[in-house]
Amino acid sequence: MALSERDGDGSEQEESKSLEPDVIARGNILESFTESQEVRGLIGNLRAVFGDLVTREMTTEKFIVIMDKYQEQPHLLDQHLEWMMNSLLDIVRDSESPPLLVHLAFKFLYIITKVRGYKLFLPLFPHEVGDLQPVLDMLGDQNPKDCETWETRYMLLLWLSMICLIPFDLARFDGNILSEEGQARMPTMDRILKIAKCYLVVSDKARDAAAVLVSKFIARPDVRQKRMADFLDWTLSMLSKSSFQTMEGTVVVNGMLQALAQLFKHGKREDCLPYAATVLECLDNCKLSESNQMVLRKLGMKLVQRLGLTFVKPKVAKWRYQRGCRSLAANLQAQGSVAQNQKITVAAIEADDEEEYDIPGEIENVVEQLLVGLKDKDTIVRWSAAKGIGRITGRLPKELADDVVGSLLDCFSFQETDNAWHGGCLALAELGRRGLLLPSRISDVVPVILKALTYDEKRGACSVGSNVRDAACYVCWAFARAYDPSELIPFINQISSALVIAAVFDRDVNCRRAASAAFQENVGRQGTFPHGIDILTAADYFAVGNRVNCYLTTSVYIAGFPEYTQPMIDHLVNMKINHWDSVIRELSTKALQNLTPRAPEYMANVVLPRLLPLSVGTDLHTRHGAILACAEITHALCKLAEENNRSITHYCNDKSLEGLKQIHQELCSRQLYRGLGGELMRPAVCTLIEKLSLSKMPFRGDPIIGGWQWLINDSLRSLPLISSTVRQHIKDSAVSALAALCNEYYINEQGEADPALQDELVTQYISELQNTEEMIRCGFSLALGSLPRFLLKGRLQQVLEGLKKVTVISHTDVSFAEARRDALIAIAKVCQTVGVKADGSQEEHVCKDNVTQIYATLLSGVTDYTTDSRGDVGGWVREAAMTSLMEVTLLLVQKEAELINANICRQIMCWLAQQAAEKIDKFRAHAGSVFLTLLHFDHPPVPHIPHREELERIFPRSESETLNWNASSEAFPRITQLLGLPAYQYHVLLGLTVSVGGLTETTLRYSAQSLFDYMKKIQNDSSAMESFCETLLKVFEDNLRNDRVSVPLLTMLDQMLANGCFDIFTTQGKCSRSSWPLCCSASQ
C-alpha cells in the first residue's frame, strides 16, 4: 500500500502494504456502479430462481463477481445501498417467503456488507419498533450449528444491534403475554442477552456480529443498570474457565475478547470505569501473550488499549505539537505569524503544566503491555499496540508521555529483534502523526530512523528487515505531514539522503516504493529537500519498480546532485557490497562503476584503499563484493584517465596497484579458491583479471601474470567439480578474463605473440578438447574461441580441426551435447576473430581452402537430435549451429561473398526452414529469426537464396519483427506455404511431420490445420499432388529406422487419410507410378 494512502486512523494492516497497485494503475479504475440495472434484475428475480439449485448458484455467483469488482472502490456503491437493502428486506419481511428464499436474500445482503463494510451498512437497517419481535423470532428459529445459513444469522444479529437502539424501555414490549406453554414469556431484554451470549461462543462469522450487538445493547441506559455487571461477570468467568490450548476454548476466548473490546470502545467511560480494573486483572491472568493464536493476541492488545483509554479522561493534550489548522482560511491567515504561533505553543505548554492529571496506577501496566506488544511476532498485533500507544499517550501529561517515548526508543537496540524495530517504527509514526512527539525529541528519533531505513539482518540463507525499512519510510512520511519545515531543517540532508538511498538501492520493491512515496510527501509538505522535484521525476513510485534500472541508471542521475553523491557511494561500500544476496552485491559493484565519474578522486583516494583490505578479509560475502568493486572501480578510473589522455597511475598510486596485484596471491596462499567459497572467489578474481587487463595495468612481465593464467586454466579444469548453478558463470568469467589477459600482456611491440608461449598455450588447450570430462571440453572450447588473432596466427587449421573433433558424435561421448554446442560457438568466434581472405592461407584466415570444411562442421550440428534423461539436449547444439551459421554467413557476405556457393546457401536455408517447422517453440522461434535475418539482410544481400522472391512475398520485410514464431497459430500457416517451393519441400515436410504427429495439443492443432489447408489448395493440381506424395515417400524411406520421424509420420498419415487428403487418387482411379505405393495405402 502506498504511504499516501495511510491518511486515516491507520487501521489498515501492515501486510497490505506489499500488494502491488499496478492493476489499478493500468486502468482498472471504475467511475460508477455501472451494473446497477443488472443487480436490480438479479435481486428482483430471486423469487423465481431460488427453487432450482443450479439457477440459484449461478445467480449468486454472478452477484459475487459483480460485487467483488468494487472491493477496491466500495464507495461507488453508496448511493445504491439503500434500494438494494430495501429490496432484499422486502423479501425477508414477506410472511409468504419460504426459508430458502429468506436465506438467499440474507446471503445477498452479506455479500454487499462484505464489500462495503458493516460499519457503513449498519445505519441503513430499518430500526422501527415493529421490527424487534420478528427479528427476535427469526433468530430464535435459527440453528447456530447450521453451516449453510450463517449469513442469515450474521445479518440478523447486525440488524438486531441497530433495532436495540430504539429509545424506549424494553420492558414496555413484555406486557403480560403468555408463551404457548402458559407460562410468562422471557423478558425481551433477557431474550436479546441470551441470543447474544449464544452466538458469542460459536465459531462462525455470527460471533463478530454478536460482539457488535453486545456493545450496542449493553450501552443502553436501562440494560446498563440491570444487566451490565452480570454480563461482565459472565464474560470474565468464561474467560477464566476457557483455555486457549483447546479449539473450543479458543473460540470462547475469541468471542469474549471481541465483546469486551467492542463494549469498552462504544460504552461511556463513566459506565465502564468501575469494571476496568477487574477486567484488566482477569486479562492479565489469561496470559494471552503465551498463546500461539495471532487473533487472540491481537484482540487482547485491542482490549488492553481500550481499558487504558477508559482509565484516563478523553482530553486533547494541550502540550501536543500542532502544525497549521484544519481550516484553509485559518492557515492562510496564519502565514507570516510563526513567532506568534510559537508564543501560543509555549503558553499552552505552561498552562498544561499547571493542569492536574488524574492518572491511575493501572495505566503503567497498560503501557507496559502495549510496549511488549510492539515486539510481538505478528504484524497485526504490533500494529494494534502501536495505535494503542498513540491513543493513550495523547491523554497523558507531558512528562509521562516523554517517558513513553523514552521507553519506545529502547526498542531500537541491536540486541532487539526485527519485530521490536518494526513495532517501534509503527509507534513512532503514530506519535508523530498525532503531534505527540515534540520537536525536542526529534534529535533522538532521527538517528534511530536512519538506522531503521537500512536495517537488514541475516537469518540463515536470507535476511529479515524489509518490514522494518518499510515502517521507517512510514515514519518519514508521517513526520513530513506532522512538523513545520523549520523543525526538520537540521536533519533534512540526512533524511533526504537516506530516503533516496532506500528508494534506489533497497532490495525489495515495496520498500523502494515506500521510500519514494515518503520522499514525495516530504518534497510536497516540507519543500526543503535538495533537488526534490528533479529527483522525484527520475525516482517516482513506478520508476523504482525495476531494481536493475534503479541501480544502474537512476542512481547515476541522482548522484549528479552533489548532496547525494558521497552518501550513495558510502552506502554501497558499507552496506551493499557485503550483502547476503549475490545479485545485490554484483549490482552494487556495477553501480559503483557507474558512479565513479561523479566522484573520481573520492573513489581513488578513499573508497579503493578502503576496499583493498576487505578484498582479502575473512568474511566471504564481503570479500566477494570488495573484489568485484575493486575491479569495476579500477576499470572506470581507467576509462576516465583515457578520456583525459592520462595513465591509470594518475588515479591509482603505487600502494593501490600493489594491493590489487596482491589479491590473487593472498587468496591463493590461503587456499581460498577451494570449496564452496571458491565458487564465489574464482569468478570474482577472473573478473578482476579482466578489468585490470582492460585497464592496462603496468604489470607486463610481472610474475603475477603467470598466477592469473594459472587461475584461468585451473578454473576451466575445475568445472566438473563446480556445482551446476554457478558453472556457467565461472566458465564465462574465465573465458572473458583470458581474452583480456592475452590482448594486453601476451602481445609484443610488433603485434605478435611469443612463439613459445603461443605453442604452449594453443597446444595445451587443443589437447584438453579430448578430455573425458564434458565440462572441461566446454571450457577449453570457449577459451580457444576467445583467443586473439595474433595467438591464432599460423595455428588456425589446428584449432579448427580440434574443435571439429569435439562436434563429432561417438559412442563414448554421445551425451556431450554441451561440449558440441560450445565447440560450434567457438568456431564462429574464431572465424570472426581471424577474418576472411579468399586467397589467404588456411592457417591465418577463413579462405576458399577451409570454408567448405567450416560449413560442413556447422551444418552437421543442425542434424543433432540427441536425447537423454534431460530431454532434447541436441536442441542446444542445433540452436548454437544455427547462430554460428548466421554469424559466419554474414561475415562472408560482407567480406568475400563469392566464397558462399549455391549449394551451401541452399543447405543453410533448407535446414533453417526445417527447424522453423518443428515442434519445440524455443528452437522454432530461433530458426525463424535466423531464417528471416538471412533473407532480409541487404548489406549486401546473401547470394543464392532459393526462391528469394517467393520467400519475400510469404515473409514481407515489414512483418519480420512482428511475426511471433513462438505462437503456433502464427508460425505454421506461414511455414507450410514453403511446401509449394520445390527446394524447401522435403525439409519443411520433415519438420512438419514431427509437429503434426507430436503430442503437444496446440502445436498439433495448428500444424495439422495448416497442412490440411495446403493439401486442400493443391487437390486439383495433379503435379503438385504428385510432387508432394513423392516427397512424403522420400521422407518415409529415409527415416524407416528413425523412430523420431517414422512414428509421428504414421500418426500424420492417419490424420491426413481421415481428413480426406488423398481422396483425389481413389476418385480419379489413376495416379503416377511413383506415387503408387502411397495410393495403395490410401485406398486400403
DABEL-V42094 format. One line per field, one symbol per residue. ss: DSSP state (@ for helix, = for strand, . for the rest). psi: psi as a letter, one per 30 degrees, with the letter a starting at -180 (. if undefined). burial: b if it has 16 or more other C-alpha atoms within 10 Angstrom, else e. A space follows every 50 residues. Layout:
ss=???
psi=???
burial=???
//
This chain:
ss=..@@@........@@@@@...@@@@..........@@@@@@@@@.@@@@. ..@@@@@@@@@@@@@@@@.....@@@@@@@@@@@@@@@@@@@@.....@@ @@@@@@@@@@@@@@@@.@@@@@........@@@@@@@@@@@........@ @@@@@@@@@@@@@......@@@@....=.....=...@@@@@@@@@@@@@ .....@@@@@@@@@@@@@..@@@@@@@@@@@@@@@@@@@@@.....@@@@ @@@@@@@@@@@@@@@@..@@@@@@@@@@@@@@@@@@.@@@...@@@@@@@ @@@@@@@@@@@................@@@@@@@...@@@@@@@@@@@@@ @@@@.......@@@@@@@@@@@@.....@@@@@@@@@@@@@@@....@@@ @@@@@@@@@........@@@@@@@@@@@@@@@@.....@@@@@@@@@@@@ @@....===..===.@@@@@@@@@@@@@@@@@..@@@@@@@@@@@@@@@@ @@@@@...@@@@@@@@@@@@@@@@@......@@@@@@@....@@@.@@@@ @@@@@@@@@..@@@@@@@@@@@@@@@.....@@@@@@@@@@@@@@@@@.@ @@@@@@@@@@@@@@.....@@@@@@@@@@@@@@@@@@@@@@@@....@@@ ...@@@@@@@@@@@@@@@@.....@@@@@@@@@@@@@@@@@@@@...... ..@@@@@@@@@@@@@@@.@@@..@@@@@@@@@@@@@@@@@@@@@@.=... ..=.@@@@@@@@@@@@@@.....@@@@@@@@@@@@@..@@@@...@@@@@ @@@@@@@.........@@@@@@@@@@@@@@@@@@.=.........=.... @@@@@@@@@@@......=..=..@@@@@@@@@@@@@@@@@@@@@@.@@@. .@@@@@@@@@@@@@@@....@@@@@@@@@@@@@@@@.=..=......@@@ @@@@..@@@........@@@@@@@@@@@@@.@@@@@@@@@@@@@@@.... @@@@@@@@@@@@@@@@@....@@@@@@@@@@@@@@@@@....@@@@@@@@ @@@@@@@@....@@@@@@.......@@@@@@@@.
psi=kkefggibggfklfefffkkgeeefgghklflifgeeeeeeeefgeffff fkeeeeeeeeeeeeeeeffgefhffffeffeeeeeeeefeeefjffklee eeeeeeeeeeeeeeefkfeffeffkkhleffeeeeeeeeffkjfgjffgf eeeeeeeeeefeefgkhkkffffeagkllffglkkkkeeeeeeeeeeeff glgaffeeeeeeeeeeeffkeeeeeefeeeeeeeeeeeeefkkgfleeee eeeeeeeeeeeeefeflkefefeffeeeeeeeeeffhfffkfjeeeeeee eeeeeeeefeekkilkkfflkkjalfkeeeeeffkgheeeeeeeeeeeee eeefkkkjjlfffeeeeeeeeeffglfkefeeeeeeeeeeeeefglleee eeeeeeeefffhkffllfeeeeeeeeeeeeeeeggfjlfffeffeeeeee eefgkjkkjbfallfeeeeeeeeeeeeeeefelkefefefgeeeeeeeee eefefkekeeeeeeeeeeeeeeeeeegfkkheeeeeefhaeeegfjeeee efeeeeeeffjfffeeeeeeeeeefefglfjeeeeeeeeeeeeffeffie eeeefeeefeeeeffgaekeeeeeeeeeeeeeeeeeeeeeeeeghllffe ejleeeeeeeefeeeeeefghgflaeeffeeeeeeeeeeeeeefghkigk fkffeeeeeeeeeeeefgeffkkffgeeeeeeeeeeeeeeeefefgkafg gllkeeeeeeeeeeeeeffglfkeeeeeefeeeeffklefffkfgeeeee eeeeeefkklffhfgheeeeeeeeeeeeeeeeefakjegakffflkafff eeeeeeeeffffgjhkkaffbiffeeeeeeeeeeeeeeeeeeefeifffj leeeeeeeeeeeeeefglfjeeeeeeeeeeeeeeegkhhllklgkkheee efeeikefgfffkjffjefeeefeffffffjeefeeeeeeeeefeegafk eeeeeeeeeeeeeeeefgegjeeeeeeeeeeeeeeeefgegjfeeeeeee eeeeeeeffgfgfeeeefglllefgeeeeeeef.
burial=bbbeeeeeebeeebeebbeeeeeeeeeeeeeebeeeeebeebbeebbebb eeeeebeebbeebeebbeebeebbebbeeebeebbeebbebbeeeeeeee bbbbbbbbbbbbbebbeeeebeeebbbeeeebeebbeebeeeebeeeebb bbbbbbbbbbbbbbeeeeebeeeeeeeeeeeeeeeeebbeebbebbbebb bbbbebbbbbbbbbbbbbbbebbbeeebbebbeebbebbeebbbeeeebb bbbbbbbbbbbbbbbbbebebbbebbbebbeebeebebbeeeebebbbbb bbbbbbbbbbbbbeeebbbbbbebeeeeeeeeeeeeeeeebeeebeebbe ebeeeeeeeeebbeebbebbbbbbbbbbbbbbbbbbbbbbbbbbbbbbee bbebbeebbebbeeeebbbbbbbbbbbbbbbbbbbbbbbeebeebbebbb bbbbbbbeeeeeebbbbbbbbbbbbbbbbbbbbbbeebeeebbebbbbbb bbbbbbbbbbbbbbbbbbbbbbbebbebbbebbebbebbbbebbbebbeb bbbbbbbbbeeebbbbbbbebbbebbbbbbbbebbbbbbbbbbbbbbbeb eebbeebbbbbbebbbbeebbbbbbbbbbbbbbbbbbbbbbeeeeebbee bbeeebbebbbebbeebeeeebbeeeebbbbbbbbbbbbbbbbbbbbeee eeeebeebbebbbebbbbbeebeeeebbebbbbbbbbbbbbbbbbbbeee eebeeeebeeebeebbebbbeebbbbbbbbbbbbbbbbbbbbbbbbbbbb ebbbebbebeeebebbbbbbbbbbbbbbbbbbbbbbbbeebbbbbbbbbb bbebbebbbbbbebebeeeeeebbbbbbbbbbbbbbbbbbbbbeebbebb eeebbbbbbbbbbbbbbbbbbebbbbbbbbbbbbbbeeeeebbebbeeee beeebeeeeeeebebbebbebbbbbbbbbbeebbbbbbbbbbbbbbbbee eebbbbbbbbbbebbeeebeeeebbbbbbbbbbebbeebeeeeebbbbbe ebbebbeeeebbbbbeeeeebeeebbebbeebee
//
